[in-house]
Structures are given as structure tokens and as C-alpha cells.
Amino acid sequence: MIKRLCRIHNLMLKKKHRPKGLTKADPASHASENLIKQDFTASSPNQKWLGDITEIPTADGKLYVAAILDCFDGTIVGLKMADHMKAQLCVDAFTSAAKKYHAFGMIFHSDRGSQYTSSIYRKVLAEHGAIQSMSNTGKCYDNARMESFFATLKKEKIYKFKTENMNMDTVKSMVFRFVEIYYNRKRIYTTNGGYPPLVKRSQYYRDHLAEVI
């Protein structure tokens, strides 16, 4: 009776469904062990990296964003965008991060998407001495910190605009500026003691340089 009356008066609320994962697991590929086990802390930069992909609608089609987050300070160390979600997009995000931050031998954690289980991705990880870790099937919390970043990106920036009416290059620029200018350098990060990610990173290297001297 209540449901019928609500329907008549247009008072029914649409049930919100959790979006399904963007990446699709490849059942033929061997998945790596979950080494992170929801412990997203790190005592120094480049110990633990998290990776994932999200999509943003634009007037030119879907924009796919591949990002890599460093567990030490929350810095987005890798960021690449394209109109496809092939393995190469994820490879480019990782290699650019490794080159920029001179990183080697980290644990790299992701879901079991085919991009991350691909031979090309695993080859690149091996070349950088990275140990691969993967979330358990259907366990979104196994990569919760990475998903939290994408939620922040969309809530604080993307959802404020009708990106589906904007060209892809404009949206790319918007995402880049949010990450590199605001998120990494200015946004307060509570787990960093109130410091932005790259500020905490700079303090770490300054303190350790002082110890060496």
C-alpha cells in the first residue's frame, strides 16, 4: 500500500547501485597474491604503489584515467589519460611514475583486471623490480585507498561540471590541473598530519638528508 501511494505521487527513490568495476578480470591469467591485505601504510616513498582506472564521460566519448598512488604520502605519482583502456595506458602510467620518481623494487597493487595481468604489464613490472600484488576477487576494499582518490577527484572536481558536454582535451586538462597543481601540492591530507602529499614527501627527504650530513 505504501509503495503504491509513493509511486502514484512520484515519491519513489531510485535505489543507488554501486558501480561495477571498470576493469575486467581475465580468467585465463594467473592472479598474483594479495600482499597489501588492506594495509595502505608505508614508512618511506616508493614502497607500496596502488593502481586503478576510472572513466569520465566527455562530448568526444569516454576518457579513461589511469592513476598510481604512493601509500607513503598519497601522492599521485603516475597519471595517464586516453580514449581507450588498453594495457598500454596502465603501462604508460607506471613507467612515467617510475622515471619521474626514480623508483624501483616497490610492491604494486591493483585489481585483477586484464590490463594488470597482461604480459606487457608484468614485463614492465619485472624490469623495475616491482612485486605484483592483487586484490581478491570481488573485494573492493582491497584497493580502497586508490578508489578513495577517484571518489575525491569526481566529487571535488568532475561532478561540478557537465563533462559530457565538454571536449576530451578540456577534461584532460581539468583532471591534470586538479591532480598535479591542487591534489598533490595543496590539498590537505589528514593522514599526513595535515600536509599535502608532496609537502610530506619533501619533508621526508629533507629529514633523511640531514641525518646523512
Secondary structure, DSSP 8 states (H G I E B T S, - for coil): -HHHHHHHTT-----------SS-B-TTS------STT----SSTTSEEEEEEEEEEETTEEEEEEEEEETTT--EEEEEEES---HHHHHHHHHHHHHHTT--S-EEEE--BHHHHSHHHHHHHHHTT-EEEE--TT-GGGGHHHHHHHHHHHHHTGGGS-GGGS-HHHHHHHHHHIIIIIITTTS-BGGGTSB-HHHHHHHHHHHHHHHH-
